[in-house]
Amino acid sequence: MAFELEFTRSATRHLRRMPRRDAARIIKRLEVVAEDPFAPNLRALTGTEQGYRLRVGDWRAIYELRREENSTVVARVIHRQEGY
């Protein structure tokens, strides 16, 4: 069961500002996650923030799975030095 991939305004803005090659790699990996959102390699966020993290090189995509809507919502895309 594939999930629809959605991006918040913030995530879209970050993807547009980063190097195109890195943005393409992140989007490609997120499409794989959307195809199988319950893969065993999911990394849940800890602490106060809910959702999951996807690591792609030096970049991190923070997203949440909305099972009722069958969607994967990418909330933020950040460089690893920026923290979560």
C-alpha positions as CSV (number, residue, x, y, z in Angstrom):
1,M,0.0,0.0,0.0
2,A,1.7,3.2,-1.2
3,F,1.2,6.4,0.6
4,E,0.9,9.8,-1.0
5,L,3.9,12.0,-0.5
6,E,3.2,15.6,0.6
7,F,5.5,18.4,1.6
8,T,4.9,21.3,3.9
9,R,5.8,24.8,2.8
10,S,8.9,24.8,4.9
11,A,10.1,21.5,3.5
12,T,9.5,22.7,-0.1
13,R,11.4,26.0,0.6
14,H,14.4,24.1,2.0
15,L,14.4,21.7,-1.0
16,R,14.4,24.6,-3.4
17,R,17.3,26.3,-1.6
18,M,19.6,23.3,-1.3
19,P,21.8,21.9,-4.1
20,R,19.7,20.3,-6.7
21,R,21.6,17.0,-6.6
22,D,21.0,16.7,-2.8
23,A,17.3,17.6,-3.2
24,A,16.9,15.0,-5.9
25,R,18.5,12.3,-3.7
26,I,16.2,13.2,-0.8
27,I,13.0,13.2,-2.9
28,K,14.0,9.8,-4.4
29,R,14.5,8.3,-0.9
30,L,11.2,9.8,0.3
31,E,9.4,8.2,-2.7
32,V,10.8,4.8,-1.5
33,V,9.5,5.5,2.0
34,A,6.1,6.4,0.6
35,E,6.0,3.1,-1.3
36,D,6.7,1.1,1.9
37,P,6.1,3.3,4.9
38,F,6.3,0.5,7.4
39,A,9.7,-0.8,6.4
40,P,11.8,-2.1,9.4
41,N,14.5,0.7,8.9
42,L,12.2,3.5,10.1
43,R,13.8,5.8,12.7
44,A,11.2,7.2,15.1
45,L,12.1,10.6,16.6
46,T,12.6,10.6,20.4
47,G,11.8,13.3,22.8
48,T,9.0,15.8,22.4
49,E,8.8,15.7,18.7
50,Q,6.7,13.0,17.0
51,G,7.4,11.5,13.6
52,Y,10.3,9.9,11.8
53,R,13.7,10.8,10.4
54,L,15.3,9.9,7.1
55,R,19.0,10.4,6.8
56,V,20.3,11.2,3.3
57,G,24.0,12.1,3.5
58,D,24.4,15.2,5.6
59,W,20.7,16.0,5.3
60,R,17.7,14.9,7.4
61,A,14.1,14.8,6.4
62,I,11.6,14.9,9.2
63,Y,8.2,13.4,8.3
64,E,5.1,11.9,9.8
65,L,2.9,9.1,8.6
66,R,-0.8,9.8,8.5
67,R,-2.4,6.4,8.3
68,E,-6.0,7.6,8.1
69,E,-5.2,9.7,5.0
70,N,-2.6,7.3,3.6
71,S,-0.1,10.1,3.3
72,T,3.5,10.8,4.2
73,V,3.9,14.4,5.2
74,V,7.4,15.8,5.0
75,A,7.6,18.6,7.7
76,R,11.2,19.7,7.4
77,V,14.4,19.1,5.5
78,I,17.5,20.2,7.4
79,H,21.2,19.9,7.4
80,R,22.6,17.7,10.1
81,Q,24.4,20.6,11.7
82,E,21.1,22.5,12.3
83,G,19.8,19.8,14.6
84,Y,16.3,18.7,15.0
